[in-house]
């Protein structure tokens, strides 16, 4: 079923752009034919049914990145969305790669002061043939509507001799591109033993994966390991047919295949969209908004902090429903959204509660209570980058809000767009760009969930939110056996044009070890729950279904219901016992990442001051209750793994 576009409009199209500019796919292990869902396409989508995210057997469905092409006229206005039909030919091409094992260790974000002396060695440094470490299937193209993936798979990539599929392409019925990522294939190959014959011409290669995966040893850098996350460019050739066919230039995009989202309705306090907006403003690519919108710029910060109550017990105590700091209470919102001088001091005290990088404040106490790039344990003495902060643009907008210089555009009767097809055509491209990035984190880049610290460098961008593609005749320079802050800043180096796999190579390998390691309350003498790492993607403490049902049970006493509602259980209890070195939990996450709970929306209690009308509840209960001693042992082991000092050259 093709979309109908007025031929007269097509005649005005002189250029096209792919949106979103950065699409996000996520891995999943469902084998069902319908084991996928399309990722967020509006900024505040309504809650989806539970079955959206898991199949009938409990496996996680893959999140698909959908790309659309919009036609623009000579004035730069959106004219129409282009689809595969009798009047338009579209040929999509995507190239994915995974270079994690061939890249360098992650030790610290190399652009912060604390990393000045960091020297990161290559991963799998003993493997001479570096090509064995990169998973590089050939590019895949699709030029006809194909809702099944047969013939459009990213096959042909290998880690050592192990075949690794990175996903597939499909389209919807009108030819919008669907990019599927991997199925959660992670494993270990032993490169340490005797050589074998070509094509594995490596002095230190043994054919075959380990008969049984050994337990990983650290949160980010596990030699011999691979996973099936990836990234790469999304391009298209567009021809508008008529009496004379016209080839239209198309601005390309990028896709990142990331780990699963275990709290799909939640956002971070500092989203990737907020960060990349700040990057574009600092680079002069976008103007600085002089008068922020309360609805679009200020409220999302408050909402994120309050909704983290469902994934972190500390945030529940500070910003949870019924608590004094619950900024989303209707009475609070009416005051916060008003520019009246009567509430100026209220606004100002809230603004001054946020951490400002300009103050070089190393305290744990200012908002947001989230670890930063230079997090270490124990947390004292601290450095400023040990804690996260909002972007300079967000802080500027909050300051303008505190001064009463903002648009009073919030209403308790207003409703966000529920889906992309009801968004006005002119607004759809920007909405797609924003929605994809709103559900990615720019919290602690240590290293991160979807992407990490290089994305905050403007040299990587050809335009706002669009990464610069590396030209084939300008290859990236070889940085040698070790990576340093000076080396990473090399002209035309890794912070400039990007190639397939360049974005995700900085991330943990395999991704599961980082997801299992990043927790909260590392210094229990300060707080057992705060600060936190990435709770909007990797929950810390969650409301279990049994407690949820008790909170709703009107036959119980008020105290019983409130105690049940305030109770939170460790999300990572599902990982089981830590093992002697704590790393058995990492291995369990590798092999059973689908057993971790998703935090999903459930109905709550109407008109109650202490029990909210909507709750978010874990869809899985811990399989194994740990003793206090086991929890402490696991916590200590994970802290040690996650906070190791930067690597130094071997003697």
CORURQUI-V529087 format. One record per residue. SS is DSSP state (A for helix, B for strand, O for the rest). Layout:
[[SS] [SS]]
//
This chain:
[[O] [O] [O] [O] [O] [O] [A] [A] [A] [A] [A] [A] [O] [O] [B] [B] [B] [B] [B] [O] [O] [B] [B] [B] [B] [B] [O] [O] [O] [O] [O] [O] [O] [O] [O] [B] [B] [B] [O] [O] [O] [O] [O] [O] [O] [O] [O] [O] [O] [A] [A] [A] [O] [B] [O] [O] [O] [O] [O] [B] [O] [B] [B] [B] [B] [B] [B] [B] [B] [B] [B] [B] [O] [O] [O] [O] [O] [B] [B] [B] [B] [B] [O] [O] [O] [O] [O] [B] [B] [B] [B] [B] [B] [B] [O] [O] [B] [B] [O] [A] [A] [A] [O] [B] [O] [O] [O] [O] [O] [O] [O] [O] [A] [A] [A] [O] [O] [O] [B] [B] [B] [B] [O] [O] [O] [O] [O] [O] [O] [A] [A] [A] [A] [O] [B] [O] [O] [O] [O] [B] [B] [B] [O] [O] [O] [O] [O] [O] [O] [O] [O] [O] [B] [O] [O] [O] [O] [B] [B] [O] [O] [B] [B] [O] [O] [O] [O] [B] [B] [B] [B] [O] [O] [O] [O] [O] [B] [B] [B] [B] [O] [O] [O] [O] [O] [O] [B] [B] [B] [O] [O] [O] [O] [O] [O] [O] [O] [O] [O] [O] [O] [O] [O] [O] [O] [O] [O] [O] [B] [O] [O] [O] [O] [O] [O] [O] [O] [O] [O] [O] [B] [O] [O] [O] [B] [B] [O] [O] [O] [B] [B] [B] [B] [B] [B] [B] [B] [B] [B] [B] [O] [O] [O] [O] [O] [B] [B] [B] [B] [B] [B] [O] [B] [B] [B] [B] [B] [B] [O] [O] [O] [O] [O] [O] [O] [O] [O] [O] [O] [O] [B] [A] [A] [A] [A] [A] [A] [A] [A] [A] [A] [A] [O] [O] [O] [O] [O] [O] [O] [O] [O] [B] [B] [A] [A] [A] [A] [A] [A] [A] [A] [A] [A] [A] [A] [A] [A] [A] [A] [A] [O] [O] [A] [A] [A] [A] [A] [A] [A] [O] [O] [O] [O] [O] [O] [O] [O] [O] [O] [A] [A] [A] [A] [A] [A] [A] [O] [O] [O] [O] [A] [A] [A] [A] [A] [A] [A] [A] [A] [A] [A] [O] [O] [B] [O] [O] [A] [A] [A] [O] [O] [O] [O] [O] [O] [O] [B] [O] [O] [B] [B] [O] [O] [O] [O] [O] [O] [O] [O] [O] [O] [O] [O] [A] [A] [A] [B] [O] [O] [O] [O] [A] [A] [A] [A] [A] [A] [A] [A] [A] [A] [A] [O] [O] [O] [B] [B] [O] [O] [O] [O] [O] [O] [O] [O] [O] [O] [O] [O] [A] [A] [A] [O] [O] [A] [A] [A] [A] [A] [A] [A] [A] [A] [A] [A] [A] [A] [A] [O] [O] [B] [O] [O] [O] [O] [O] [O] [O] [O] [O] [O] [O] [A] [A] [A] [A] [O] [A] [A] [A] [B] [B] [B] [O] [O] [B] [B] [O] [B] [O] [O] [O] [O] [O] [O] [O] [O] [O] [O] [O] [O] [B] [B] [B] [A] [A] [A] [A] [O] [O] [O] [O] [O] [O] [O] [O] [O] [B] [O] [O] [O] [O] [O] [A] [A] [A] [O] [O] [B] [O] [A] [A] [A] [A] [A] [A] [A] [O] [O] [B] [O] [O] [O] [O] [O] [O] [O] [O] [O] [O] [O] [B] [O] [O] [O] [O] [O] [O] [O] [O] [B] [B] [O] [O] [A] [A] [A] [A] [A] [A] [A] [A] [O] [O] [O] [O] [O] [A] [A] [A] [A] [A] [A] [A] [A] [A] [O] [O] [B] [B] [A] [A] [A] [A] [A] [O] [O] [O] [O] [O] [O] [O] [O] [A] [A] [A] [A] [A] [A] [A] [A] [A] [A] [A] [A] [O] [O] [O] [B] [B] [B] [B] [B] [O] [O] [O] [O] [O] [O] [O] [O] [O] [O] [B] [B] [B] [B] [B] [O] [O] [O] [O] [O] [O] [O] [O] [O] [A] [A] [A] [A] [A] [A] [A] [A] [A] [A] [A] [A] [A] [A] [A] [O] [O] [O] [O] [O] [O] [O] [O] [O]]
//
